């Protein structure tokens, strides 16, 4: 999974308001050969039932599932944080779920996922911040950059809700600011499986 001399091991994506459409657009652009694991935090209202895995499974060739505690992260899979749980990457490369207090008024929090994934994957992590109405993800993306990873942000102009991309651009030393219709294609260029 190398690109231009750099090897990537995973992609983390954070989205909030407008995110269902934005994440769907990115997934539809991914080639069948895209095999990096994708971990997603999409801010949604807490509810006992989540429909996101079914929703996104129809938009991608990746095997999409709601994350479970202690689930190993595998190539070619997409893991979605369940409603009202933080999703983290543990030191053994497995998913952990937590009901710790909300971060940035959110549980699941994008920052929590990005920061723990950065600790585990270091420079082989790609972080993507999409549309959203708060600043969640900005500090996590900064941590990804500090660990040597790659930071990608949806352009403010192409975002349904501009606050989250704007905060990420202002806070992190972002590598790429791309319109929504280019993000999936860019991710394809990083994956040589």
C-alpha positions in Angstrom: 0.0 0.0 0.0 2.6 2.5 -1.1 2.5 5.8 -2.9 5.4 7.9 -4.0 7.7 6.1 -1.6 5.4 6.2 1.4 3.4 3.3 2.7 -0.1 3.8 4.2 -1.9 1.3 6.5 -5.3 2.9 7.2 -7.7 5.7 6.6 -9.7 7.5 9.2 -12.6 9.7 8.2 -14.6 12.2 10.3 -17.9 13.8 9.2 -20.8 15.6 10.8 -23.6 17.7 9.3 -23.9 16.7 5.6 -21.7 13.7 6.2 -24.0 10.9 5.0 -23.9 12.3 1.5 -20.2 13.3 1.6 -19.0 9.9 2.9 -21.2 8.2 0.3 -19.6 10.2 -2.5 -16.1 9.3 -1.3 -17.0 5.6 -1.0 -18.5 5.5 -4.5 -15.2 6.8 -5.9 -13.0 4.1 -4.4 -11.8 1.5 -6.8 -12.5 -2.2 -6.3 -8.8 -2.7 -5.6 -8.8 -0.2 -2.7 -7.9 -2.4 0.3 -6.9 -0.1 3.2 -9.1 -0.3 6.3 -11.4 2.7 6.7 -12.6 3.8 10.2 -15.4 6.4 10.2 -16.9 8.6 12.8 -20.1 10.2 11.6 -21.9 12.4 14.1 -25.4 11.1 14.5 -28.1 11.3 17.1 -27.9 8.6 19.8 -30.3 5.8 19.0 -30.5 2.1 19.8 -30.4 1.2 16.1 -27.9 2.4 13.6 -28.6 2.2 9.9 -25.3 3.5 8.7 -23.5 0.2 8.0 -26.4 -0.8 5.7 -26.5 2.6 4.1 -22.8 2.7 3.3 -22.5 -1.0 2.4 -24.6 -0.3 -0.7 -22.2 2.5 -1.7 -18.9 0.6 -1.5 -17.2 -2.7 -2.3 -15.6 -2.6 1.2 -17.1 -4.8 3.8 -18.9 -2.3 6.0 -19.8 -3.0 9.6 -20.6 -1.2 12.8 -17.6 -1.4 15.0 -17.5 -3.7 18.0 -15.3 -3.7 21.0 -12.1 -5.8 20.6 -12.7 -6.3 16.8 -9.4 -6.7 14.9 -9.0 -4.1 12.1 -8.6 -5.8 8.7 -7.8 -4.7 5.2 -10.7 -4.2 2.9 -13.1 -3.4 5.7 -14.9 -0.2 6.9 -15.7 0.2 10.5 -18.3 2.8 11.7 -18.4 4.1 15.2 -21.8 3.1 16.8 -24.1 5.8 18.1 -23.1 7.1 21.5 -19.7 5.3 21.7 -16.2 6.7 21.1 -14.3 4.4 18.7 -10.6 4.0 19.4 -7.6 2.1 18.0 -5.9 0.1 20.8 -2.2 -0.7 20.9 -2.9 -4.3 19.6 -4.5 -2.9 16.5 -8.1 -3.7 17.6 -11.0 -1.4 18.0 -12.1 -0.3 21.5 -15.4 1.3 22.3 -15.9 3.7 25.2 -18.7 5.6 26.9 -16.3 8.2 28.2 -17.8 11.8 28.3 -18.4 13.5 25.0 -15.5 15.4 23.4 -16.4 18.5 21.4 -20.0 17.9 22.4 -19.8 14.6 20.5 -19.8 10.9 21.2 -18.5 9.4 19.1 -15.8 12.0 18.7 -13.6 12.4 15.6 -10.7 13.6 17.7 -10.8 10.5 19.9 -10.6 8.2 16.9 -7.9 10.3 15.0 -5.7 10.6 18.1 -5.7 7.0 19.0 -5.3 5.9 15.4 -2.3 8.3 15.1 -0.7 6.7 18.2 -1.1 3.2 16.6 -0.4 3.9 12.9 2.0 6.8 13.1 3.2 8.0 9.7 1.2 5.3 7.9 -2.2 6.9 8.7 -4.3 9.0 6.4 -6.8 11.4 8.1 -9.8 12.9 6.2 -12.0 15.6 7.6 -15.3 16.2 5.7 -18.2 18.5 6.1 -19.4 19.4 9.6 -20.8 22.1 11.9 -18.2 22.1 14.8 -14.5 21.8 15.3 -14.3 18.1 16.0 -11.4 16.5 14.1 -9.2 19.5 14.0 -7.0 18.5 16.9 -7.0 14.9 15.9 -5.8 15.8 12.4 -3.1 17.9 14.0 -2.0 14.8 15.9 -1.9 12.8 12.7 0.4 15.4 11.2 2.6 15.4 14.3 3.0 11.7 14.0 4.0 12.0 10.3 0.7 11.0 8.8 -1.2 12.5 5.9 -3.9 15.1 6.4 -6.7 15.6 3.9 -9.6 18.1 4.2 -12.7 18.7 2.1 -12.6 22.2 0.7 -14.7 24.7 2.5 -16.5 25.6 -0.7 -17.6 22.1 -1.4 -18.8 21.3 2.2 -22.4 21.4 3.1 -21.4 22.6 6.6 -18.1 24.6 6.5 -17.1 24.9 10.2 -15.4 21.5 10.6 -13.2 21.7 7.4 -12.4 25.4 8.2 -11.3 24.5 11.8 -9.1 21.6 10.5 -7.5 23.8 7.9 -6.8 26.5 10.5 -5.5 24.1 13.2 -3.5 21.4 11.3 -0.8 21.7 8.8 -3.0 20.1 6.1 -1.4 18.3 3.1 -4.3 18.4 0.7 -7.5 20.5 0.6 -9.7 18.9 -2.1 -13.2 19.3 -3.4 -15.5 16.4 -2.4 -15.5 14.9 -5.9 -11.7 14.5 -5.8 -11.2 12.9 -2.3 -12.0 9.3 -3.2 -9.9 9.5 -6.3 -7.0 10.9 -4.2 -7.3 8.0 -1.7 -7.2 5.6 -4.6 -3.8 7.0 -5.6 -2.5 6.1 -2.1 -3.4 2.5 -2.3 -1.3 0.1 -4.3 -2.5 -3.2 -2.8 
